[in-house]
Amino acid sequence: MSFVKPGIVLILATASTASADLVAGWTITTAFPTGAGNVPTGVTYTVGAADQGTNAAGSNLSSVHALAAATYTSPAGNGSQYAFSSNNWSIGDYYQASFSTLGFEDITVSWDQARSSTGPASFELVMSVDGGATFSFVVGYTVLQSGGGGAPGTWSSTTYNALYTSSTTLDLNADSLVSDNQSSVILRFRSLVTTAAAGSSRIDNVMVNGNAIPTPGSIALLGLAGLVGRRRR
């Protein structure tokens, strides 16, 4: 089990991590509707499929709230043009990323998250690999304020601030990598507190990475190469 705080990026001690592939990634490339009567509200809003990654097809990023008064906007991201923001947070409300990890192992996720001065600061990341029937705890974390007194920085569409980035492995059991090679993985970034109606949280740059699982043919070739090498020696 892992624990991370904003600004702390875990570096996994494996030789293959440096060459990890992007499985699915959301950088929020499209602005949400604006103007009187057009701003999205309600208990849920969906950004849609990842804008990058090998398994982007069929993926989805959304938000779910208990209160229908929740409003969804797309302010500046953390070094990207837009972020996914919402207000009216209750305990258990969440951002959700769903995707497939078929063909990949050693799965990790990183994300940028910030809040307003009255937005939710306490979150947990939970994961399901059975279509949402059950969820397992991955990590608890604290969200930093963006802008205003006491904030370590303000999110900008042109400048990335690493203090707002968190990263963790999705390996919940060293003997059973439950997020590896799964047709369905659901991550929920879930609030542990209720806030004032105007209190907002925004998420950006949700990136799922993994290492491609070697095909049986490539494993056989590696074994053959090793055998040839030994014979030459």
C-alpha positions in Angstrom: 0.0 0.0 0.0 1.3 3.4 -0.9 0.9 6.9 0.5 1.6 10.1 -1.4 1.1 13.8 -0.8 0.9 16.5 -3.5 4.3 17.4 -4.8 5.7 13.9 -4.0 6.1 11.8 -7.0 7.0 8.2 -6.4 9.9 6.8 -8.4 9.4 3.1 -8.8 12.6 1.1 -8.4 12.3 -1.0 -11.6 14.6 -0.9 -14.6 11.6 -0.9 -17.0 9.8 2.1 -15.5 11.7 4.6 -17.6 10.3 3.1 -20.7 6.7 2.8 -19.4 4.0 3.4 -22.0 1.0 5.8 -21.6 -2.1 3.6 -21.2 -4.6 6.5 -21.0 -4.2 10.2 -20.3 -6.6 13.1 -19.9 -5.3 16.7 -20.3 -8.8 18.2 -20.7 -8.5 19.6 -24.2 -12.0 21.0 -24.7 -13.6 23.9 -22.8 -17.0 23.2 -21.1 -20.1 25.1 -22.1 -20.3 28.7 -20.6 -22.9 31.5 -20.5 -26.3 31.9 -18.9 -28.2 28.6 -19.0 -25.3 26.7 -20.6 -23.0 25.9 -17.7 -23.3 22.2 -16.8 -25.0 21.3 -13.5 -26.3 18.2 -11.9 -25.2 15.1 -10.1 -22.8 14.0 -12.9 -20.7 15.3 -15.8 -18.6 13.5 -18.3 -15.4 14.7 -20.0 -15.3 11.5 -22.1 -12.5 9.4 -23.5 -8.8 10.0 -22.8 -7.2 12.3 -25.4 -4.0 10.2 -25.5 -2.7 6.7 -24.7 -2.7 3.2 -26.2 -6.0 2.3 -24.5 -7.7 5.6 -24.9 -10.6 4.0 -26.8 -13.4 3.1 -24.4 -12.0 5.1 -21.5 -13.9 7.8 -19.6 -13.4 10.6 -17.1 -16.4 11.9 -15.1 -17.5 13.4 -11.8 -20.3 12.3 -9.5 -21.9 14.5 -6.8 -24.7 13.9 -4.3 -26.1 17.4 -4.9 -27.8 18.4 -8.1 -26.6 22.0 -7.6 -23.0 20.9 -8.5 -21.6 23.0 -11.3 -18.9 21.9 -13.7 -16.4 24.3 -15.3 -13.0 24.2 -17.1 -10.6 26.7 -15.6 -6.9 26.8 -16.3 -5.1 23.5 -15.8 -1.7 22.8 -14.3 0.4 23.7 -17.3 -2.4 22.8 -19.7 -5.2 24.8 -21.2 -8.1 23.4 -19.1 -8.9 21.5 -16.0 -12.0 19.6 -14.8 -13.5 21.6 -11.9 -16.7 21.2 -9.8 -18.2 22.6 -6.6 -20.8 21.5 -4.0 -18.7 18.7 -2.6 -20.2 16.2 -0.2 -18.5 13.2 1.5 -18.2 10.5 -1.0 -18.3 12.7 -4.1 -15.6 11.8 -6.7 -13.8 12.2 -10.0 -13.7 8.8 -11.8 -11.4 7.5 -14.4 -12.3 4.2 -16.1 -10.0 2.4 -18.6 -8.6 -0.9 -19.7 -5.1 -2.1 -18.9 -5.2 -5.1 -21.3 -1.7 -5.7 -22.6 0.0 -3.8 -19.8 1.5 -4.5 -16.3 3.1 -2.5 -13.5 0.4 0.1 -13.7 0.9 3.5 -12.1 -1.2 6.7 -12.1 -0.3 10.3 -11.7 -2.6 13.3 -11.5 -2.7 17.0 -10.7 -5.4 18.3 -8.3 -6.0 21.6 -6.6 -8.8 23.3 -4.6 -10.2 26.7 -3.8 -9.8 28.2 -0.3 -13.1 26.5 0.7 -12.8 23.4 -1.5 -12.2 19.9 -0.2 -8.7 19.2 1.1 -9.0 15.5 2.1 -9.3 12.8 -0.5 -8.7 9.1 -1.0 -8.0 7.1 -4.2 -9.9 3.8 -4.5 -9.9 1.2 -7.3 -12.2 -1.4 -8.7 -11.4 -4.2 -11.2 -14.8 -5.8 -11.1 -16.9 -3.1 -12.9 -17.5 -1.1 -9.7 -19.0 -3.8 -7.6 -16.2 -3.5 -5.0 -13.5 -0.9 -4.4 -10.1 -1.2 -2.7 -8.3 1.6 -0.9 -5.1 2.7 -2.8 -3.9 5.9 -1.0 -5.1 8.9 1.0 -3.9 12.3 0.1 -4.2 16.1 0.8 -5.2 18.6 -1.9 -3.4 21.9 -1.9 -5.1 25.3 -2.5 -4.5 27.1 -5.8 -4.3 30.9 -5.5 -5.1 33.1 -2.6 -3.4 33.6 0.7 -1.4 30.6 1.9 -1.5 28.8 -1.5 1.9 27.5 -2.7 1.0 28.6 -6.2 -1.7 29.4 -8.7 -2.6 27.1 -11.6 -1.7 28.5 -15.0 -2.4 27.2 -18.4 1.2 28.0 -19.4 3.2 27.0 -16.3 3.3 23.6 -14.7 3.8 23.4 -10.9 5.0 20.0 -9.6 3.7 20.7 -6.1 0.2 19.8 -7.3 1.2 16.4 -8.8 0.7 13.1 -7.0 1.7 9.6 -8.2 1.3 6.1 -7.0 1.5 2.5 -8.1 -1.7 0.5 -8.5 0.0 -2.6 -7.2 -2.2 -3.4 -4.1 -0.6 -6.8 -3.4 3.0 -7.8 -4.3 1.8 -11.3 -5.1 -1.3 -10.3 -7.1 -1.0 -7.3 -9.4 -4.8 -6.8 -9.6 -4.6 -3.8 -12.0 -2.4 -5.6 -14.5 -4.0 -6.7 -17.9 -7.5 -5.9 -16.8 -10.4 -5.2 -19.2 -11.9 -2.7 -16.7 -10.2 -0.6 -14.1 -12.1 2.2 -12.3 -10.3 4.8 -10.2 -12.2 7.2 -7.9 -10.6 10.3 -6.4 -13.1 10.5 -3.6 -13.7 13.4 -1.2 -13.7 12.7 2.5 -15.3 15.9 3.5 -18.3 18.2 2.8 -17.6 21.8 1.9 -19.4 25.1 1.4 -21.4 25.2 -1.8 -18.9 27.4 -3.6 -15.9 25.3 -2.6 -14.4 23.8 -5.7 -11.8 21.1 -6.6 -10.2 20.7 -10.0 -8.3 17.8 -11.5 -6.0 17.7 -14.6 -3.4 15.6 -16.3 -4.7 12.2 -15.2 -2.1 9.8 -16.6 -2.1 6.0 -16.4 1.1 4.3 -17.3 2.3 0.7 -17.6 4.8 -1.6 -19.2 3.8 -3.6 -22.2 3.4 -7.3 -21.4 5.9 -9.3 -23.6 4.2 -11.6 -26.1 5.0 -15.3 -25.9 7.0 -15.0 -29.2 9.2 -12.3 -27.8 9.8 -14.2 -24.6 10.9 -17.3 -26.7 13.3 -15.1 -28.7 14.8 -13.7 -25.5 15.3 -17.3 -24.2 16.9 -18.3 -27.5 19.2 -15.3 -27.5 20.3 -16.2 -24.0 20.9 -19.8 -25.0 23.0 -18.8 -28.0 25.0 -16.4 -25.9 25.9 -19.1 -23.4 26.9 -21.5 -26.1 29.3 -18.9 -27.6 30.9 -18.4 -24.2 
